[in-house]
């Protein structure tokens, strides 16, 4: 069971993003931006800490506890991984003010590295997936990989522009990615441009994408998946909701990418 209203908040957030041309148009629905982003820390079974941190980023109107309710940390434990989990309340407000990537870097990723975490993975859903991809594009060398589930990939006008060009690689080759964007699409265009570049600089970390075949973002996700190795893309029946995301998470965990997380003593930080 999900928290009351959690599915509605997620669908509302996705609908708002898909239906408007700017994130700022949703300002009446945006939660407040805080001096420091709220987080929910879920340590693994290690007495002190793990050498691996999984940072989970929720959708536009989802809240950190919903990852717990949906069984994401439990599934990680059932796979025998000792990775620690940190769920960050990187909600829509941090996207509308343009601070989300900087805040994730300054408040989450760099402190984790300073604490001694050897590996840091970002796992984002919907708008959180968009943020994770943005981080991979701008600061890919600071993380070890990304799993983006049903990621939001920009306003409809941008995805239509890419489709009209014949797909992301043709779009980039045509020079359309260099078109001066308005402030609302800058990160969106940069993500599509970086991932469609055959030799991006800086290099991108490993990125995995999964989505439901009936998801409202399925077509954009399918186009984006063309830019990734086939083995890093997964699909499942379902729409923009927790059951398909759970199935995709379970399947991704089955690849064993977090299976070798190890316990370390706090003095090693």
C-alpha positions in Angstrom: 0.0 0.0 0.0 1.2 3.5 -0.8 0.9 6.5 1.5 -2.5 8.1 1.1 -2.5 10.4 -2.0 1.1 9.4 -3.0 0.0 8.0 -6.4 -2.1 11.1 -7.0 0.8 13.4 -6.2 3.1 11.6 -8.6 0.5 11.6 -11.4 -0.3 15.2 -10.7 3.4 16.1 -10.9 3.9 14.2 -14.2 0.8 15.8 -15.7 1.8 19.3 -14.7 5.2 18.9 -16.2 3.9 17.3 -19.4 1.1 19.8 -19.9 3.1 23.0 -19.4 5.9 24.6 -21.4 7.8 25.8 -18.4 8.4 24.3 -14.9 7.6 27.8 -13.5 4.0 27.5 -14.6 3.5 25.1 -11.7 4.6 27.6 -9.1 1.4 27.4 -7.1 2.0 23.7 -6.6 5.7 23.9 -5.8 6.8 22.9 -2.3 9.0 25.4 -0.5 12.8 25.4 -1.1 14.7 25.0 2.2 18.1 26.1 3.3 19.1 22.4 3.2 17.2 19.7 1.3 15.4 17.2 3.5 16.8 13.7 3.4 15.8 10.3 4.7 18.9 8.1 5.6 18.4 4.4 5.6 21.7 2.7 6.7 22.3 -0.8 5.5 23.3 -3.7 7.8 26.9 -2.6 8.4 27.8 -1.8 12.0 29.3 1.6 10.9 28.6 2.2 7.2 28.9 0.7 3.7 31.4 1.7 1.1 28.5 2.3 -1.3 25.8 4.9 -1.1 22.6 4.7 -3.2 21.0 8.2 -3.5 17.3 8.0 -4.4 15.5 11.0 -6.0 11.7 11.0 -6.0 9.2 12.4 -8.6 7.9 15.9 -8.7 5.3 15.6 -5.9 6.4 12.3 -4.3 8.1 12.3 -0.9 11.1 10.3 0.4 9.1 7.8 2.6 7.3 6.6 -0.5 10.4 4.8 -1.6 10.2 2.8 1.6 6.5 2.2 1.2 7.1 0.9 -2.3 9.8 -1.5 -1.0 12.9 -0.2 -2.7 15.3 -0.4 0.3 13.8 -3.8 1.3 14.4 -5.2 -2.2 18.0 -4.0 -1.9 18.4 -5.9 1.4 16.7 -9.0 0.0 19.4 -9.1 -2.7 22.0 -9.2 0.0 23.5 -5.7 -0.7 25.0 -3.8 2.2 24.7 -0.5 0.5 23.4 2.5 2.5 20.5 4.4 1.1 19.8 8.2 1.2 16.5 9.4 -0.1 16.7 13.1 -1.0 13.6 15.4 -1.1 14.8 17.0 -4.3 11.3 18.2 -5.2 10.0 20.5 -8.0 11.0 23.7 -6.1 14.7 22.9 -6.6 14.1 22.5 -10.3 12.1 25.7 -10.8 14.8 27.8 -9.1 17.6 26.0 -11.1 19.5 24.9 -8.0 18.9 21.1 -8.0 22.2 19.9 -9.6 24.3 22.3 -7.5 22.4 21.3 -4.3 22.8 17.6 -5.0 26.5 18.1 -5.5 27.1 20.3 -2.5 24.7 18.7 0.0 24.7 15.0 -1.0 27.4 13.7 -3.4 30.5 15.6 -2.3 29.8 15.1 1.4 29.3 11.4 0.7 32.7 11.3 -0.9 34.2 13.2 2.0 32.7 10.6 4.4 34.6 8.0 2.5 32.0 6.4 0.3 33.9 4.6 -2.5 30.8 4.4 -4.8 27.8 6.6 -5.2 24.9 5.7 -7.4 21.9 7.9 -8.2 18.5 6.3 -8.6 15.8 8.7 -9.8 12.1 8.3 -10.7 10.3 10.7 -13.2 11.6 14.2 -12.3 14.1 12.6 -10.1 15.4 10.6 -13.1 15.7 13.8 -15.0 17.8 15.3 -12.1 20.0 12.1 -12.0 20.6 12.4 -15.8 21.4 16.1 -15.4 23.9 15.2 -12.7 25.5 12.5 -14.9 25.8 15.0 -17.7 27.4 17.8 -15.7 29.3 15.9 -13.0 29.5 12.4 -14.2 33.0 11.8 -12.9 31.8 12.2 -9.3 29.3 9.3 -9.4 29.5 5.7 -10.4 26.3 5.4 -12.3 22.6 6.3 -12.7 19.4 4.3 -12.9 16.6 6.6 -14.3 13.1 5.1 -14.1 10.5 6.7 -16.4 12.5 9.9 -16.5 10.9 13.2 -17.5 13.0 14.3 -20.5 11.8 17.8 -21.2 8.7 19.7 -22.4 6.7 18.4 -25.2 7.9 21.0 -27.6 11.5 19.8 -27.2 10.7 16.1 -27.6 8.6 17.0 -30.7 11.5 18.9 -32.1 13.8 15.9 -31.6 11.2 13.6 -33.2 10.8 15.9 -36.2 14.5 15.9 -36.7 14.5 12.1 -37.0 15.7 11.2 -33.5 18.3 12.5 -31.1 21.4 11.8 -33.1 19.9 13.5 -36.2 18.7 16.4 -34.0 22.3 16.9 -32.7 23.9 16.5 -36.1 21.6 19.2 -37.5 22.8 21.7 -35.0 19.4 22.1 -33.4 20.8 21.4 -30.0 22.7 24.6 -30.2 19.6 26.7 -30.7 19.4 29.3 -27.9 17.0 27.8 -25.4 14.9 29.6 -22.9 15.7 29.1 -19.3 13.2 26.3 -18.9 14.8 24.0 -21.4 18.5 24.5 -20.8 19.1 21.4 -18.7 16.8 19.4 -21.0 18.7 20.3 -24.1 22.0 19.8 -22.5 21.0 16.3 -21.4 19.8 15.3 -24.9 22.9 16.9 -26.5 25.4 15.2 -24.2 23.9 11.7 -24.5 23.7 12.0 -28.3 27.3 13.1 -28.5 29.5 10.1 -29.6 32.4 11.5 -27.5 30.9 13.6 -24.7 33.2 15.7 -22.6 33.4 15.0 -19.7 32.7 11.3 -20.2 29.4 10.0 -18.9 29.1 7.4 -16.2 27.2 4.2 -16.8 23.5 5.1 -17.2 20.6 2.7 -17.1 17.0 3.6 -18.1 13.8 1.6 -17.4 10.2 2.5 -18.2 6.7 1.1 -18.4 5.4 0.5 -22.0 2.2 2.4 -21.2 4.0 5.3 -19.4 3.1 8.8 -20.5 6.8 9.4 -21.1 7.3 6.1 -22.9 7.9 7.6 -26.4 10.5 10.1 -25.2 12.1 7.3 -23.1 12.2 5.0 -26.1 14.0 7.7 -28.1 16.4 8.4 -25.3 17.1 4.6 -25.0 18.5 4.7 -28.5 21.5 6.5 -27.1 22.3 3.8 -24.6 23.7 0.2 -25.0 20.7 -2.2 -25.3 21.7 -4.0 -22.1 21.2 -0.8 -20.1 17.6 -0.4 -21.1 14.6 -2.3 -19.6 10.9 -2.1 -20.1 7.9 -3.6 -18.4 4.1 -3.4 -18.8 2.5 -0.6 -17.0 2.2 3.2 -16.7 3.7 6.0 -14.6 3.3 4.4 -11.2 5.0 2.4 -8.5 4.2 -1.2 -9.6 6.2 -1.0 -12.9 8.9 1.0 -11.2 9.2 -1.7 -8.5 9.5 -4.4 -11.2 12.2 -2.4 -13.0 14.1 -1.9 -9.8 13.9 -5.6 -9.0 15.2 -6.4 -12.4 18.0 -3.9 -12.3 19.1 -5.2 -8.9 19.3 -8.7 -10.4 22.2 -7.5 -12.5 24.3 -7.4 -9.4 25.7 -3.9 -9.7 25.3 -3.3 -6.0 26.0 -6.8 -4.8 29.7 -6.2 -3.9 29.0 -3.3 -1.5 31.2 -3.8 1.6 31.1 -2.7 5.2 33.8 -0.3 6.4 34.7 1.0 9.8 33.8 4.7 10.4 37.4 5.4 11.2 38.2 4.7 7.5 36.2 7.8 6.5 
